[in-house]
Amino acid sequence: MTSQPSNTRPEPATQSYFVGQLAEYAKRPEVAAPATLDTLVEKLDYLSEDQVDAVRRAHEYATRAHEGQWRRTGHPYITHPTAVAQILAEMRMDHQTLMAALLHDVIEDSDTSKTALGRRFGKAVAEIVDGLSKLTKIFDSRAEAQAENFQKMALAMAKDIRVIMVKMADRLHNMRTIGVMSDAQRKRIARETLDFYAPIANRLGIHTIKTELEELGFKALHPLRAYRIEKAVEGARGHRKELIKEIGDTVTAALNREGINAQVVSREKHPYSIYRKMKAQQKTFNDIMDVFGFRIIVERVEDCYRTLGVVHNLYKPVAGRFKDYIAIPKANGYQSLHTSLFGMHGVPIEVQIRTKQMEAVAENGIAGHWLYKAGGDDFEPSQRRARRWAQDLLELQRQAGNPLEFIESLKLDLFPDEVYVFTPQGDILELPRGACPVDFAYFVHTDIGNRCVACRVDRNLAPLSLQLQSGQSVEIITSDDARPNPDWLTFVVTSRARSAIRLALKQQQGAESVALGRKLLNRALGNANMSINDLDFRRLRRVFNELGVRKLNDLLAAIGNGDLMAYVAAQKLLAVDNPDYEAVPVEGGGPVAIRGGEGLVINYGRCCGPVPGDQIVGHMTPGKGFVVHIETCPNINEIRRRAAREIIPARWTTTTDGEFLTTLRVDVNRRKGILAEIASEVTAADAGVDNIHVEERNAEVSTMVIGLTVKNRSHLARVMRRLRNVQAVISLARPSN
């Protein structure tokens, strides 16, 4: 990798100096144009002569395509794709990947098409280049454009994992030359690199690229902070040198006595890693640098565990700080033993123990498949994991409602901190920290998640929102009639669960919108003694076009979602053969029957909290469907004044399902324990407390606004009677009355 700019001058007062340093560094020939065709070819001794010739032809074609184009560094544009290809050549990537790297900007920056590239260089190369080319459609925002481009890249990556390797090398060279960008562009690209590209490199196990992207992004985003931490590290390095050598020699000698051939190397934390820990853990620089890191590299897996025993005998281990990533590898294929020790003089020591092969995987991840191809199948697990992750991205893309939703899911997927739990059959599943049984259910299978109703954790019934801990066993209880609950979105943490729940809720809402729309349209047609079944929809295509829908279900869904008023649709449908049709007004009709538990398209006004037994009306709200209010609700009166025909009569069915959220306003004399007493009385009446908000009116009186769940108006009356018997209660009432 290219060396970073050195800081030899005295520390300046402002960061403008560092911005200038970044620009100066970016323009250096060894940074902006580190490769030529000759230096690239020199690194291709692992390819056949025919493959090298193919790379030469791609370079020649790219040179012509970019003729007359220049980079902001002042160098011909061809220097960039050549530099990208050289980065990949150092990883010993195949010739098709190198050709795609040389051609990766050709579709965007010239008249060349994907078809033309395919004819000249083969379908595989053309597909990789097309997967890297940005979309040209117009977006409403930069965030949406970025999200759409990530979606396209994810799709291409699922087809050919080499797409992401070219993209990583492309981003790496762009970050090395980021100093020539404007302040706004530099910060945006650096943030994007830290938020997405470095985590993706980590997810694929490419530690070398991940580390350099993080350091370059840190310097570009926070140049002054990066400088100060670098200087502090340099200062600390001198003080630590003797102690590091002493610890290293002691460990090496102990291993030699046990006949273990090992390489012991000290690990120095990178500036961005230090900065991130200082920020996340609220620690000082000295707290972070007080921890000494060592990596012990051995020959065989059994030597890893023997080495662990040696270092634990040498220094006392810190309880709870041992992790076995050999038995249970990380999602990116990383394997190692991690332990923390109390070293000599009480110095904390972090030790990683791994084999040479594990070290190669840890540093190169998926790239090791090409870099160490002659070494056997050791890198195949990384390849399989990477391809499985790419397929998971496709599933996220399918389930996401829009590109921004996909990006949100991708972020969740890129920042895991793992816990390991067991299935009832004893299989181990890896989940991010904070995951709950619902995450577990969706990880097993989407259908299991959608039908989940309860769970057992370590054989005991547990809440679905419980945060799982490593070592627990989880069993999911399902029901064929179950449906995902919207509340799950408040506590699931995996992108797979979040996307699947959203998709299921959209499908559920779609079906419920159609059912409600049918009910409302039939009600509007009722005054004309008509129903949906009486209409000949083959003759109504023109009406559908006018209303912006294609078929009957689309029309009913639009009505059920509140995007189209039922009386407007009814009038147009009845007047299809008679434009002057006004014989029967369709604004009226019978009341809409409310059962409760209809799902996502029947909502209840939070302002008045209607419950079965109340006199109710409703109105349609776009995106929310039918919103039910008490007839005397002030908000309904306001809607009635604005447009009377938007109010739709409603009634409760004879039997209602579920519990309903309503609100009580209770004035009480202030005294110790009154809050607990009120909550106890509500619970004793078999009602639920959703929330309590206390307002202090004066030194003696407080007002409690209580959100509670009841079955109907009679149930609410019982709760109110119990509360009136509390001595401290002065008065109580529902806010809408």
C-alpha positions in Angstrom: 0.0 0.0 0.0 1.1 3.6 -0.6 2.7 5.4 2.3 0.8 8.2 3.9 1.8 11.8 4.1 4.2 12.5 6.9 3.7 15.4 9.4 7.1 16.9 10.1 6.2 20.6 10.6 5.1 22.1 13.9 1.4 21.6 14.7 -0.5 24.5 13.1 -3.4 26.4 14.7 -6.1 25.5 12.1 -6.9 22.5 10.0 -6.6 24.5 6.7 -2.9 23.5 6.7 -3.9 19.8 6.7 -6.3 20.3 3.8 -3.4 21.7 1.9 -1.3 18.8 2.9 -4.0 16.4 1.6 -4.1 18.2 -1.7 -0.3 18.2 -2.0 -0.1 14.5 -1.2 -2.9 13.6 -3.7 -0.9 15.2 -6.6 2.3 13.3 -6.0 3.0 11.0 -9.0 3.6 8.0 -6.8 0.0 8.5 -5.3 -2.0 9.8 -8.3 -0.3 7.8 -11.0 1.5 4.9 -9.2 1.2 2.5 -12.2 1.8 2.3 -15.9 1.1 -0.6 -18.3 4.7 -1.8 -17.9 4.6 -1.8 -14.0 1.2 -3.5 -14.2 2.4 -6.2 -16.5 5.4 -6.8 -14.3 3.0 -8.0 -11.5 1.2 -10.4 -13.8 3.7 -13.3 -13.7 0.9 -15.5 -12.3 -1.1 -15.1 -15.5 -0.7 -16.9 -18.9 0.7 -15.0 -21.9 -2.8 -14.9 -23.5 -4.3 -13.5 -20.3 -1.6 -10.8 -20.1 -2.3 -9.9 -23.8 -6.0 -9.5 -22.9 -5.1 -7.1 -20.1 -2.9 -5.1 -22.6 -5.9 -4.9 -25.0 -8.2 -3.6 -22.3 -5.6 -1.0 -21.3 -5.3 0.1 -24.9 -9.0 0.4 -25.3 -9.4 2.3 -22.0 -6.6 4.7 -23.0 -8.5 5.6 -26.3 -11.8 5.9 -24.5 -10.4 8.3 -21.9 -8.3 10.3 -24.4 -8.4 14.0 -23.6 -9.8 13.4 -20.1 -7.9 14.6 -17.0 -8.1 14.0 -13.3 -8.2 16.8 -10.8 -4.7 15.8 -9.7 -3.5 17.0 -13.2 -2.8 13.6 -14.5 -4.3 11.8 -17.6 -7.4 9.9 -16.6 -6.1 6.5 -17.6 -3.7 6.7 -14.6 -6.7 6.0 -12.3 -8.0 2.7 -13.9 -4.4 1.6 -14.3 -3.8 2.2 -10.5 -7.0 0.3 -9.7 -5.8 -2.6 -11.8 -2.4 -2.6 -10.1 -4.0 -2.8 -6.6 -6.0 -5.8 -7.8 -2.9 -7.3 -9.4 -1.1 -7.2 -6.1 -4.0 -9.4 -4.8 -3.4 -11.7 -7.8 -6.9 -11.3 -9.1 -7.8 -13.0 -12.4 -7.4 -11.4 -15.8 -11.1 -10.7 -16.3 -11.1 -8.7 -13.0 -8.1 -6.7 -14.1 -9.7 -6.0 -17.5 -12.9 -4.8 -15.8 -10.8 -2.5 -13.5 -9.1 -0.9 -16.6 -12.5 -0.5 -18.3 -14.6 0.4 -15.2 -15.3 4.0 -16.1 -15.6 3.5 -19.9 -19.4 3.2 -20.0 -19.9 6.3 -17.9 -17.2 8.5 -19.5 -17.5 7.6 -23.2 -20.0 6.4 -25.8 -19.1 2.8 -25.2 -22.1 0.5 -24.4 -22.2 -2.7 -22.4 -23.1 -4.6 -25.5 -19.9 -3.3 -27.3 -17.7 -4.2 -24.3 -19.3 -7.7 -24.3 -18.5 -8.3 -27.9 -14.9 -7.2 -27.6 -13.9 -8.5 -24.1 -16.5 -11.1 -23.2 -19.8 -11.1 -21.3 -18.2 -11.6 -17.8 -16.1 -8.4 -18.2 -19.0 -6.4 -19.5 -21.2 -7.5 -16.6 -18.6 -6.4 -14.0 -18.2 -3.0 -15.7 -21.9 -2.5 -15.9 -22.4 -3.4 -12.3 -19.9 -0.7 -11.4 -21.4 2.0 -13.6 -23.6 4.5 -11.8 -27.2 4.9 -12.8 -28.1 7.9 -15.0 -31.7 8.4 -14.0 -32.7 11.6 -12.1 -33.3 11.3 -8.4 -35.1 13.5 -5.9 -32.1 13.6 -3.6 -28.4 12.6 -3.3 -29.3 10.1 -0.6 -31.8 8.4 -3.0 -29.3 8.3 -5.8 -26.6 6.8 -3.5 -29.1 4.2 -2.3 -30.2 3.3 -5.8 -26.5 2.9 -6.9 -25.8 0.7 -3.9 -28.8 -1.5 -4.9 -27.5 -1.9 -8.4 -24.0 -2.8 -7.1 -25.5 -5.3 -4.7 -27.4 -7.0 -7.5 -24.3 -7.2 -9.7 -22.2 -8.4 -6.7 -24.7 -11.3 -6.2 -24.1 -12.4 -9.8 -20.3 -11.9 -9.6 -18.4 -11.3 -6.4 -15.6 -9.7 -8.3 -17.7 -6.6 -8.8 -17.1 -5.6 -5.2 -13.3 -6.3 -5.5 -13.0 -3.8 -8.3 -15.2 -1.3 -6.5 -13.0 -1.6 -3.3 -9.8 -1.0 -5.3 -11.5 1.9 -7.2 -12.6 3.6 -3.9 -9.1 3.0 -2.4 -7.3 4.9 -5.1 -10.0 7.6 -5.1 -9.4 8.0 -1.3 -5.7 8.3 -1.8 -6.3 11.3 -4.1 -9.3 12.8 -2.2 -7.3 15.9 -1.2 -8.0 17.6 -4.6 -11.8 17.5 -4.0 -13.7 20.5 -2.7 -14.4 20.6 1.1 -18.1 19.4 0.6 -17.1 16.6 -1.8 -14.2 15.5 0.4 -16.4 15.2 3.5 -19.2 13.5 1.7 -17.0 10.9 0.1 -15.0 10.3 3.3 -18.3 9.8 5.3 -19.6 7.4 2.7 -16.3 5.5 2.8 -16.4 5.2 6.6 -20.1 4.4 6.7 -20.2 1.8 3.8 -17.0 0.9 2.0 -14.8 0.2 5.0 -17.5 -1.9 6.7 -18.1 -3.8 3.5 -14.4 -4.5 3.3 -14.5 -5.7 6.9 -17.6 -7.8 6.1 -15.7 -9.5 3.3 -12.6 -9.9 5.6 -10.3 -7.7 3.5 -8.5 -6.2 6.6 -5.7 -4.5 4.7 -8.1 -2.5 2.5 -10.5 -1.9 5.4 -7.8 -0.4 7.5 -6.4 1.9 4.8 -9.9 3.1 3.9 -10.6 4.0 7.5 -7.3 5.9 7.9 -7.8 7.8 4.7 -11.4 8.5 5.5 -10.5 9.7 9.0 -7.8 12.1 7.7 -10.2 13.5 5.1 -13.1 14.0 7.5 -11.2 15.1 10.6 -7.7 16.1 9.5 -6.8 17.9 12.7 -8.0 15.1 15.0 -6.1 12.5 12.9 -2.9 14.6 13.1 -3.1 15.0 16.9 -3.7 11.2 17.5 -0.9 10.3 15.1 1.5 12.6 17.1 0.3 11.2 20.4 0.9 7.6 19.1 4.4 8.6 18.0 5.1 9.9 21.5 3.6 6.9 23.2 5.6 4.5 21.0 8.9 5.5 22.5 7.7 5.0 26.1 6.3 1.6 25.3 9.2 0.2 23.3 11.1 -1.5 26.1 8.0 -3.0 27.8 6.7 -4.4 24.5 10.0 -6.0 23.8 10.1 -7.5 27.4 6.6 -8.9 27.1 7.3 -10.3 23.6 10.5 -12.0 24.7 8.9 -13.5 27.8 6.0 -15.0 25.7 8.4 -16.3 23.1 10.6 -18.0 25.6 7.6 -19.6 27.3 6.4 -21.0 24.0 9.8 -22.3 23.1 10.0 -24.2 26.3 6.8 -26.0 25.3 8.1 -26.8 21.9 5.7 -24.5 20.1 7.1 -22.8 17.0 5.5 -19.3 17.0 5.9 -15.8 15.7 5.0 -13.2 18.4 4.4 -9.7 17.0 3.1 -6.6 18.8 0.0 -4.9 17.4 -0.2 -1.1 17.3 -3.6 0.4 17.2 -4.5 2.5 14.2 -5.4 6.2 14.7 -9.0 5.8 13.6 -9.4 2.7 15.8 -8.1 4.8 18.8 -10.4 7.7 17.9 -13.5 5.4 17.6 -12.8 3.8 20.9 -12.2 7.1 22.7 -15.5 8.4 21.3 -17.6 5.3 21.9 -16.2 4.3 25.3 -15.6 7.9 26.6 -12.0 7.1 27.4 -8.9 9.2 27.2 -6.0 8.5 24.8 -3.9 7.2 27.7 -6.7 4.7 28.7 -6.7 3.3 25.1 -2.9 3.2 24.7 -2.4 1.5 28.1 -3.6 -1.8 26.5 -0.7 -3.7 24.8 -1.7 -5.9 21.9 0.1 -9.0 20.6 -0.5 -11.5 17.9 0.8 -15.0 18.1 1.0 -17.0 14.8 1.5 -20.7 15.0 1.6 -23.7 12.6 -1.5 -25.7 13.5 -4.9 -25.3 15.1 -4.0 -27.5 18.1 -1.0 -25.2 18.7 -3.5 -22.3 19.1 -5.1 -24.0 22.1 -1.7 -25.1 23.5 -0.5 -21.5 23.2 -3.6 -20.3 25.0 -2.7 -22.5 27.9 0.8 -21.2 28.0 -0.1 -17.5 28.1 -2.8 -18.1 30.7 -0.2 -19.8 32.9 2.2 -16.9 32.2 -0.2 -14.1 33.0 -3.6 -14.1 34.7 -6.5 -14.0 32.3 -9.3 -11.4 32.6 -12.6 -13.2 33.4 -15.2 -13.0 30.6 -12.7 -11.7 28.0 -12.0 -15.0 26.1 -13.5 -15.5 22.7 -13.1 -18.6 20.5 -13.5 -17.5 16.9 -11.8 -20.7 15.7 -14.7 -23.0 16.8 -17.2 -20.3 15.8 -15.8 -18.1 13.0 -17.1 -14.6 12.4 -19.5 -13.9 9.6 -16.6 -12.8 7.3 -14.6 -16.0 7.9 -12.3 -14.5 10.5 -10.8 -17.1 12.9 -8.7 -16.6 16.0 -8.5 -17.0 19.7 -8.9 -13.7 21.7 -7.9 -13.4 25.3 -7.1 -10.5 27.7 -4.4 -10.8 30.4 -3.0 -8.9 33.3 0.7 -8.6 32.2 3.8 -7.7 34.1 3.5 -4.5 36.2 -0.3 -4.9 35.9 -0.3 -3.8 32.2 -3.4 -5.1 30.3 -2.5 -7.3 27.4 -4.8 -8.3 24.5 -3.6 -11.4 22.7 -4.8 -12.9 19.4 -3.7 -16.5 18.6 -4.1 -17.9 15.1 -2.4 -20.1 12.4 -0.6 -18.8 9.4 -3.6 -19.7 7.2 -6.0 -17.9 9.6 -3.7 -14.8 9.5 -3.8 -14.8 5.7 -7.6 -15.0 5.8 -7.8 -12.3 8.4 -5.7 -9.9 6.3 -7.1 -10.7 2.9 -10.5 -12.3 3.4 -12.3 -13.1 0.1 -9.2 -11.8 -1.8 -7.2 -14.7 -0.4 -9.1 -17.0 -2.7 -7.1 -15.5 -5.6 -4.0 -14.4 -3.6 -3.3 -17.9 -2.3 -5.0 -20.0 -4.9 -2.3 -22.6 -5.0 -2.7 -23.2 -1.2 -5.7 -25.4 -1.5 -9.3 -24.9 -0.3 -8.6 -22.9 2.9 -10.1 -19.8 1.5 -13.3 -21.4 0.1 -15.3 -20.7 3.4 -14.6 -17.0 2.9 -15.8 -17.3 -0.7 -18.9 -19.1 0.4 -19.7 -16.6 3.1 -19.2 -13.7 0.8 -21.5 -15.2 -1.8 -24.1 -16.0 0.8 -23.9 -12.4 2.1 -24.4 -11.2 -1.5 -27.5 -13.4 -1.8 -28.8 -12.0 1.5 -28.4 -8.5 0.0 -30.6 -9.6 -2.9 -33.2 -10.7 -0.4 -33.0 -7.4 1.4 -33.3 -5.6 -1.9 -36.4 -7.6 -2.8 -38.1 -6.9 0.5 -37.2 -3.2 0.7 -39.9 -0.9 -0.3 -37.5 1.7 -1.6 -33.7 2.3 -2.0 -33.5 4.3 1.2 -35.1 1.4 3.1 -32.5 -0.9 1.5 -29.6 1.4 2.7 -31.0 1.4 6.3 -31.1 -2.4 6.2 -27.6 -2.6 4.8 -26.3 -0.3 7.6 -27.8 -2.7 10.2 -26.1 -5.6 8.5 -22.7 -4.0 8.3 -22.2 -3.2 12.0 -22.8 -6.5 13.9 -21.3 -7.3 17.3 -22.1 -11.0 17.5 -23.8 -13.3 20.0 -24.0 -17.0 19.5 -27.2 -18.9 20.4 -28.3 -22.5 19.9 -31.3 -24.0 18.1 -33.3 -26.8 19.8 -31.3 -29.2 17.6 -28.0 -27.9 19.0 -27.0 -25.9 15.9 -25.2 -22.6 16.5 -26.5 -19.4 15.0 -24.6 -16.1 14.9 -26.7 -13.0 15.5 -25.8 -9.3 16.1 -25.7 -8.1 19.7 -29.1 -6.9 20.9 -30.9 -9.5 18.8 -34.2 -10.9 20.1 -36.1 -14.2 19.5 -37.9 -12.5 16.6 -34.5 -11.9 14.9 -33.7 -15.6 15.6 -37.0 -16.7 14.1 -36.4 -14.8 10.9 -32.8 -16.0 10.7 -34.1 -19.6 10.7 -36.7 -18.9 8.0 -39.0 -16.1 7.0 -42.1 -18.3 7.4 -41.0 -19.1 11.0 -40.7 -15.4 11.7 -44.1 -14.5 10.1 -45.9 -17.2 12.1 -44.0 -16.6 15.4 -46.3 -16.1 18.5 -44.1 -16.9 21.5 -40.7 -18.3 22.4 -38.8 -20.4 25.0 -35.3 -19.3 26.0 -33.4 -22.0 27.8 -36.7 -23.9 27.9 -38.5 -21.1 29.8 -41.2 -18.9 28.2 -39.7 -15.5 27.5 -40.8 -12.2 25.9 -40.3 -11.9 22.2 -38.4 -8.6 22.9 -35.8 -10.3 25.2 -32.2 -9.5 24.2 -30.4 -12.8 23.7 -27.1 -13.6 25.3 -24.4 -16.0 24.0 -24.9 -19.6 25.0 -28.7 -19.5 25.3 -30.9 -22.0 23.5 -34.0 -20.5 21.7 -37.1 -22.3 20.6 -39.8 -20.5 18.5 -43.5 -21.3 19.0 -45.5 -20.7 15.8 -49.2 -20.6 14.8 -50.6 -20.9 11.3 -53.0 -18.0 11.9 -50.3 -15.6 13.3 -49.2 -12.4 11.5 -46.2 -10.1 12.1 -46.8 -7.4 14.7 -45.9 -3.8 13.7 -44.5 -3.4 17.3 -41.7 -5.9 16.4 -40.0 -3.1 14.3 -39.3 -1.3 17.6 -37.0 -4.0 19.0 -35.7 -6.2 16.1 -32.1 -5.4 15.1 -31.3 -7.6 12.1 -31.8 -6.3 8.6 -33.3 -9.6 7.6 -36.0 -9.5 10.2 -36.8 -5.8 9.7 -37.1 -6.2 5.9 -39.3 -9.3 6.2 -41.6 -7.7 8.7 -42.0 -4.6 6.6 -42.8 -6.7 3.5 -45.3 -8.8 5.4 -47.0 -5.7 6.9 -47.2 -4.2 3.4 -48.9 -7.3 2.0 -51.2 -7.5 5.0 -52.1 -3.8 4.7 -52.7 -4.3 1.0 -55.3 -7.1 1.6 -56.9 -5.1 4.4 -57.0 -2.0 2.3 -58.9 -3.9 -0.4 -61.4 -5.3 2.1 -62.0 -1.8 3.7 -62.2 -0.2 0.2 -64.9 -2.7 -0.8 -66.9 -2.0 2.3 -66.7 1.8 1.8 -67.5 1.7 -2.0 -70.5 -0.6 -1.4 -71.7 1.8 1.2 -71.4 4.7 -1.2 -73.2 2.8 -4.0 -75.9 1.7 -1.6 -78.1 4.8 -2.0 -78.3 4.0 -5.7 -79.4 0.5 -4.8 -76.2 -0.7 -6.4 -73.2 -2.7 -5.3 -69.8 -3.5 -6.7 -71.2 -6.8 -8.0 -73.8 -5.0 -10.1 -71.2 -3.1 -12.1 -69.7 -4.3 -15.4 -66.0 -3.5 -14.9 -65.1 -4.4 -18.4 -66.8 -1.1 -19.4 -65.1 0.9 -16.7 -61.5 1.0 -17.9 -61.8 4.7 -18.8 -62.9 5.4 -15.2 -60.0 3.5 -13.9 -57.6 5.6 -16.0 -59.2 8.8 -14.7 -58.8 7.6 -11.1 -55.2 6.6 -11.7 -55.6 2.8 -11.2 -55.4 -0.2 -13.5 -57.8 -2.7 -11.9 -60.6 -3.1 -9.4 -58.3 -4.1 -6.5 -56.1 -1.1 -7.1 -59.2 1.1 -6.9 -60.4 -0.6 -3.7 -56.9 -0.3 -2.1 -56.7 3.4 -2.9 -60.1 3.9 -1.2 -59.1 1.8 1.8 -55.8 3.7 2.2 -57.6 7.0 2.1 -56.0 8.1 -1.1 -59.4 8.3 -2.9 -62.8 9.1 -1.5 -65.4 6.4 -1.9 -68.2 8.8 -3.0 -66.0 10.2 -5.8 -65.3 6.8 -7.1 -69.0 5.8 -6.8 -70.2 8.9 -8.7 -67.8 8.3 -11.6 -68.6 4.6 -11.8 -72.4 5.3 -11.8 -72.0 8.1 -14.4 -69.9 6.1 -16.8 -72.9 5.9 -19.3 -74.4 9.2 -18.3 -72.1 12.1 -17.7 -75.0 14.1 -16.2 -75.9 11.4 -13.7 -77.0 13.1 -10.5 -80.1 11.2 -9.7 -79.0 9.7 -6.4 -76.4 11.3 -4.1 -73.8 8.9 -3.0 -72.2 11.0 -0.2 -74.4 9.2 2.3 -75.0 5.5 3.0 -75.1 3.3 6.1 -72.5 3.4 8.9 -69.2 1.5 8.6 -69.2 -1.5 11.0 -66.1 -1.6 13.2 -65.2 -4.9 14.9 -61.8 -4.1 16.2 -58.7 -6.1 15.3 -59.2 -5.3 11.6 -55.5 -4.6 11.3 -53.5 -1.9 9.7 -56.2 0.2 7.8 -58.5 0.8 10.7 -56.9 3.3 13.2 -58.2 4.9 16.3 -57.8 8.6 17.1 -55.2 9.1 19.9 -56.9 12.4 20.7 -60.1 10.8 22.0 -59.4 7.1 22.4 -62.7 5.6 21.2 -63.8 2.3 22.8 -66.7 -0.1 22.0 -69.9 1.5 23.3 -68.9 5.1 22.3 -70.8 6.9 19.5 -68.3 7.0 16.7 -67.6 8.5 13.3 -64.6 8.3 11.0 -62.7 9.9 8.2 -60.3 8.7 5.6 -56.6 9.8 5.9 -54.1 9.1 3.1 -51.7 6.4 4.2 -53.6 5.6 7.4 -57.0 4.4 6.1 -60.1 4.8 8.2 -59.5 6.8 11.4 -62.2 6.3 14.1 -63.1 9.1 16.5 -65.7 9.7 19.2 -68.5 11.7 17.7 -67.9 14.7 20.0 -64.1 14.7 19.5 -62.9 18.3 18.9 -60.8 17.2 16.0 -63.8 15.7 14.3 -65.7 18.9 14.8 -62.9 20.8 13.1 -63.0 18.4 10.1 -66.8 18.7 10.0 -66.5 22.5 9.7 -64.0 22.2 6.9 -65.8 19.5 4.8 -68.9 17.9 6.2 -69.0 15.1 3.6 -65.6 13.8 4.7 -67.1 12.5 7.9 -68.4 8.9 7.6 -70.8 7.4 10.1 -69.5 4.3 11.9 -70.8 1.8 14.5 -69.4 -1.0 16.6 -70.4 -4.5 15.7 -72.3 -6.6 18.3 -69.1 -8.4 19.3 -65.8 -6.7 19.3 -62.2 -8.1 19.4 -59.2 -7.1 21.3 -58.3 -4.2 23.7 -58.6 -0.5 22.8 -56.3 2.3 23.9 -58.0 5.3 25.6 -57.0 8.1 27.9 -58.1 9.3 31.3 -57.2 12.7 32.9 -57.0 12.3 36.7 -56.5 15.2 39.2 -55.0 14.0 42.5 -53.7 15.4 45.7 -49.9 15.1 45.7 -48.6 12.5 48.1 -46.1 9.8 48.2 -47.0 6.5 46.5 -50.1 7.9 44.7 -48.7 6.9 41.3 -48.3 3.2 42.3 -51.7 3.2 43.9 -53.4 4.5 40.7 -51.5 1.9 38.6 -52.5 -0.8 41.0 -56.2 0.1 40.8 -56.1 0.0 37.0 -54.4 -3.4 37.0 -56.9 -4.7 39.6 -59.7 -3.8 37.2 -58.1 -6.1 34.6 -57.1 -3.1 32.4 -53.6 -2.3 31.1 -51.5 0.8 31.7 -49.8 1.9 28.5 -48.3 5.1 29.8 -48.6 7.7 32.6 -47.7 11.3 32.2 -47.7 13.6 35.3 -48.2 17.3 35.2 -47.6 19.4 38.4 -50.4 22.0 38.6 -49.4 23.5 42.0 -47.8 22.5 45.3 -50.8 20.3 46.2 -52.4 19.0 43.0 -51.0 17.0 40.1 -52.7 15.9 36.9 -52.1 12.4 35.6 -52.8 11.7 32.0 -53.1 7.9 31.8 -53.1 5.8 28.6 -54.9 2.5 29.4 -56.2 -0.4 27.4 -59.8 -1.6 28.0 -62.2 -4.0 26.2 -65.2 -1.6 26.0 -67.1 1.3 27.5 -68.4 -0.8 30.4 -64.9 -2.0 31.2 -63.7 1.6 31.2 -66.6 2.6 33.6 -65.4 -0.1 36.1 -61.9 1.3 36.0 -63.2 4.8 36.6 -65.3 3.7 39.6 -62.3 2.1 41.2 -60.2 5.2 40.7 -62.9 7.4 42.2 -62.7 5.4 45.4 -59.0 6.3 45.8 -59.0 8.9 48.5 -56.4 11.2 46.8 -58.4 11.4 43.5 -60.1 14.8 43.1 -61.7 14.3 39.7 -61.3 12.3 36.5 -62.6 12.4 33.0 -61.9 11.4 29.4 -60.2 14.3 27.5 -62.8 14.3 24.7 -65.8 14.6 27.1 
